[in-house]
Amino acid sequence: KLQAEYDRLKKAHDHKGLPRDAELIAEAKLLRQHKGRLEARMQILEDHNKQLESQLKRLRQLLEQ
Protein backbone atom coordinates (compact mmCIF):
# COMPACT_ATOMS: atom_id res chain seq x y z
CA LYS A 1 0.00 0.00 0.00
CA LEU A 2 2.79 2.41 0.84
CA GLN A 3 4.56 1.52 -2.39
CA ALA A 4 1.39 2.27 -4.38
CA GLU A 5 1.06 5.67 -2.66
CA TYR A 6 4.74 6.37 -3.30
CA ASP A 7 4.35 5.44 -6.96
CA ARG A 8 1.25 7.63 -7.27
CA LEU A 9 2.96 10.64 -5.68
CA LYS A 10 6.12 10.14 -7.75
CA LYS A 11 4.08 9.96 -10.94
CA ALA A 12 2.15 13.12 -10.00
CA HIS A 13 5.39 14.93 -9.19
CA ASP A 14 7.06 13.83 -12.43
CA HIS A 15 4.13 15.11 -14.48
CA LYS A 16 4.23 18.45 -12.70
CA GLY A 17 7.85 18.87 -13.71
CA LEU A 18 7.18 18.48 -17.43
CA PRO A 19 5.20 21.69 -18.00
CA ARG A 20 7.70 23.65 -15.91
CA ASP A 21 10.57 22.23 -17.94
CA ALA A 22 8.72 23.11 -21.14
CA GLU A 23 8.15 26.64 -19.82
CA LEU A 24 11.83 27.02 -19.00
CA ILE A 25 12.86 25.71 -22.42
CA ALA A 26 10.43 28.10 -24.14
CA GLU A 27 11.66 31.01 -22.02
CA ALA A 28 15.28 30.17 -22.78
CA LYS A 29 14.47 30.07 -26.50
CA LEU A 30 12.80 33.49 -26.32
CA LEU A 31 15.74 34.91 -24.39
CA ARG A 32 18.19 33.57 -27.00
CA GLN A 33 16.12 35.14 -29.78
CA HIS A 34 15.97 38.46 -27.91
CA LYS A 35 19.72 38.30 -27.29
CA GLY A 36 20.27 37.73 -31.00
CA ARG A 37 18.14 40.73 -31.90
CA LEU A 38 19.95 42.92 -29.36
CA GLU A 39 23.36 41.82 -30.64
CA ALA A 40 22.33 42.55 -34.23
CA ARG A 41 21.02 45.97 -33.19
CA MET A 42 24.23 46.68 -31.28
CA GLN A 43 26.27 45.83 -34.38
CA ILE A 44 24.17 48.23 -36.47
CA LEU A 45 24.65 50.97 -33.87
CA GLU A 46 28.40 50.35 -33.74
CA ASP A 47 28.63 50.55 -37.53
CA HIS A 48 26.59 53.76 -37.53
CA ASN A 49 28.83 55.20 -34.83
CA LYS A 50 31.92 54.45 -36.95
CA GLN A 51 30.32 56.21 -39.92
CA LEU A 52 29.52 59.25 -37.78
CA GLU A 53 33.06 59.35 -36.40
CA SER A 54 34.42 59.20 -39.93
CA GLN A 55 32.13 62.04 -41.03
CA LEU A 56 33.16 64.11 -38.02
CA LYS A 57 36.83 63.55 -38.82
CA ARG A 58 36.29 64.71 -42.41
CA LEU A 59 34.38 67.79 -41.25
CA ARG A 60 37.16 68.72 -38.84
CA GLN A 61 39.70 68.36 -41.65
CA LEU A 62 37.62 70.66 -43.84
CA LEU A 63 37.42 73.25 -41.08
CA GLU A 64 41.21 73.23 -40.66
CA GLN A 65 41.80 74.09 -44.31
N, C-alpha and C positions, 0 to 999 in steps of 0.2 A: 504493500500500500504506500509506504513512504517512497519507494522507488518510482511508482506511478506518479505521485505528486511532484517528485523531483523532475521527472521527465517532462511533465506538463508545464511546470514553471520554466524549465530550461528552454523548451520549445517556444513558449510565449516570449521569453526574454530575447531569444535569437531572432524572432520575427520583428520585435521592436527595433532591433539594431539595423535591420535592412533599410527601412526608409530613412533613418538618420544617416547611414552611410551614403545612400543615394543623394540625400540633400547635400552632404559635404562634398561629394564628387561634383555635383552640379554647381555648387558655389565655387569650388576650386576652378572649374572650367570657365565660369564667368569672370573670375578674378584674373585668370590667365589671358582671356580675351581683352579685358579692360587694360591690363598691363601692356599688351601688344599695341593697343590703340594709343595709349599714353606714350609709349616709346616711339611710335611712328610720328606722333605729334611733336614730341621733343626733337626728333631729328629734323623735321620741317622747320621748327623754330630756330634750331642751331644753324641750319643752312641760310635761313632768312637773316639771321644776325650777322653771319659772315658777309652776306651781300651788302648789308647796311654798313658794316665796318669798311668794306672796300669802297663803297660810294663816298663815305665820309673822308677816307684817305684821299681819294681823287679830288674832292671838293677843297680840302685843305691845301693840296698841291696847287690847285688853280688860284686860290687866294694868295699864295706866296709869290706867284708870278708877277 
